[in-house]
Amino acid sequence: MTSRHHPLPDVGWEPLAGFWAGAAAGELRLPRCGCGGFRWYPRDRCRDCGAAPYEWVRTSGRGTLFSWAVVRRALYEPFATLVPYATGLVALAEDSRVRIATRLVDCDVETLRIDMPVHAVFAPLSFPGVDGSVPAPFFTPTR
């Protein structure tokens, strides 16, 4: 298999370079405007004040589970060893309007619930049959 089937993120792509640099440092970094509003997913202008400049800032990495889906049947055979697993949206503690798409790890998928406290953990993101990996944030329930 080639990486075109499951490419790793381009950590040097300018719109998300700050996110991936943060992940490599074990930090969940997001773009924030001077007015304090976060811009996730990054965009040209702030949705709160319309300004263009922003900076990448470290967040707490905490949030709550907004929504999730449990994958019980792998549609791609190399992922069969992962099932069941959950993908979800996490509402960021600093701004609940910000939703991070993620895979939930180190948890029993049957115990997931709306508004469950979660936090970011960092691990290599890799795909079967693709060389290399990229440090990436995943989320796990806060105990």
N, C-alpha and C positions, 0 to 999 in steps of 0.2 A: 504494500500500500504506500502511496505517496502522501506527503503532507498537504496536498491540495484537497484531500478529502476531509481532513480535520486539522486545519492550520493552527499553529500556536499564535497567540496575539503578537502583533507587531509592536514591541515595547518602545520602539523609536518613533512611532507615528505621533506627530506633534499634538493633535488634540487630546491624546490620552497618555502622553509620555510621563506626566506628573503622577498619574494614577499608578502606572507600572513601576516607576522609580520608588514610590511609596511602598508598594507591595514587596519589592526587593529589600527594602529596609524594615519590613515587618510592620508597616503602618498603613492604615486606610486613609489615603489622602484624596481630597475632593477639591474642586475649584470653588473659591468663594469670592464674591464681589466685595468691594469696599463698603457697601451698605450692610454687609453681613449675610446676605442671601447666598445660598449654595446654588451652583449650576450643575446639576447632575440630571442628565447626561450633558456634558459640556456643550455650550452654545455660544454664539457670538455676543449676545446681549443678555444682561441680567433680566429675569422675568419680574423682579421686584421694582427696580429703578431704571432699567434701560441702559445702564452704563456698560461700556465694553471691557475695561481693564478688570483683571481678576488675578488671584494668586492661588497656588495649590497649598492647602493647609492640612495638617494632621487632624483627624477626628478621633473621637474616643473609641471608635470601632464598635460601639454599642448600638443596639436598636431593638425593635420588636418585630416579630413575625407578622407580616401584613397578609400574606397569602402563600400558598404552596400547592404543589401537585406531587403525588408519589408515582414514580415510574416503577411499574411492576413487571414489565416485559421489555426486554432490550430489543430495540429495532435494529441494532447493529451488534452482531455477535460478539465482538471483543468487549463490549460493555456488559455482557451477561453476568459477569462476576460481581458487578456493582449493585444489581437489583436485589431488593427494592432500595431505591434512593429517592431523595426529595430535592426538587428545585423550588425556589421560592423568591419572594420579594420581601426585603427587610426595610422597614421604615427607620431611618436614621434617628438616633436619639437627639442630635443637635437640631434637626429639622424634619419633622415627620412627613413633610411633603416629598422629601427625597427618598426614593425607593431604589434599593440596590438589588439587581438580579443576581442570584447566587445558587450554589449547591449547598445544601445543609449536610454537615458531616458529624460523625461521632455521636449519633443519636438514634433512638428507636423512632422510626417514622410514624408509628402508631400513637406516639405521645405528643406529637406536634399539635399546637393550638394557636388560634388567633391571639395576638398581643403577647405571645410568649417572649420573655427577654432572651436575646441572643447577643453574641459578640463575635467579632472577626477572629479567625485563626488563619495562619498562612502556611501553605503547603505547595509543593510543586504541582503545577497543572501540566498534565501530559496526556497523550492519546496513544492507545495501542497501535503499534506499527509506525509511529512517527518519532523520529529522533529528537531528543532534547526535551526540555521542560522550561516552564516559566514560573517564578514564584507568584502566587495568586491568593487573593483573599477568598475564604469560604466562611460560612457562619455555622455556629454550633450553639445549642441552648446554654444559657447561663444557669449554673446550678447554685 
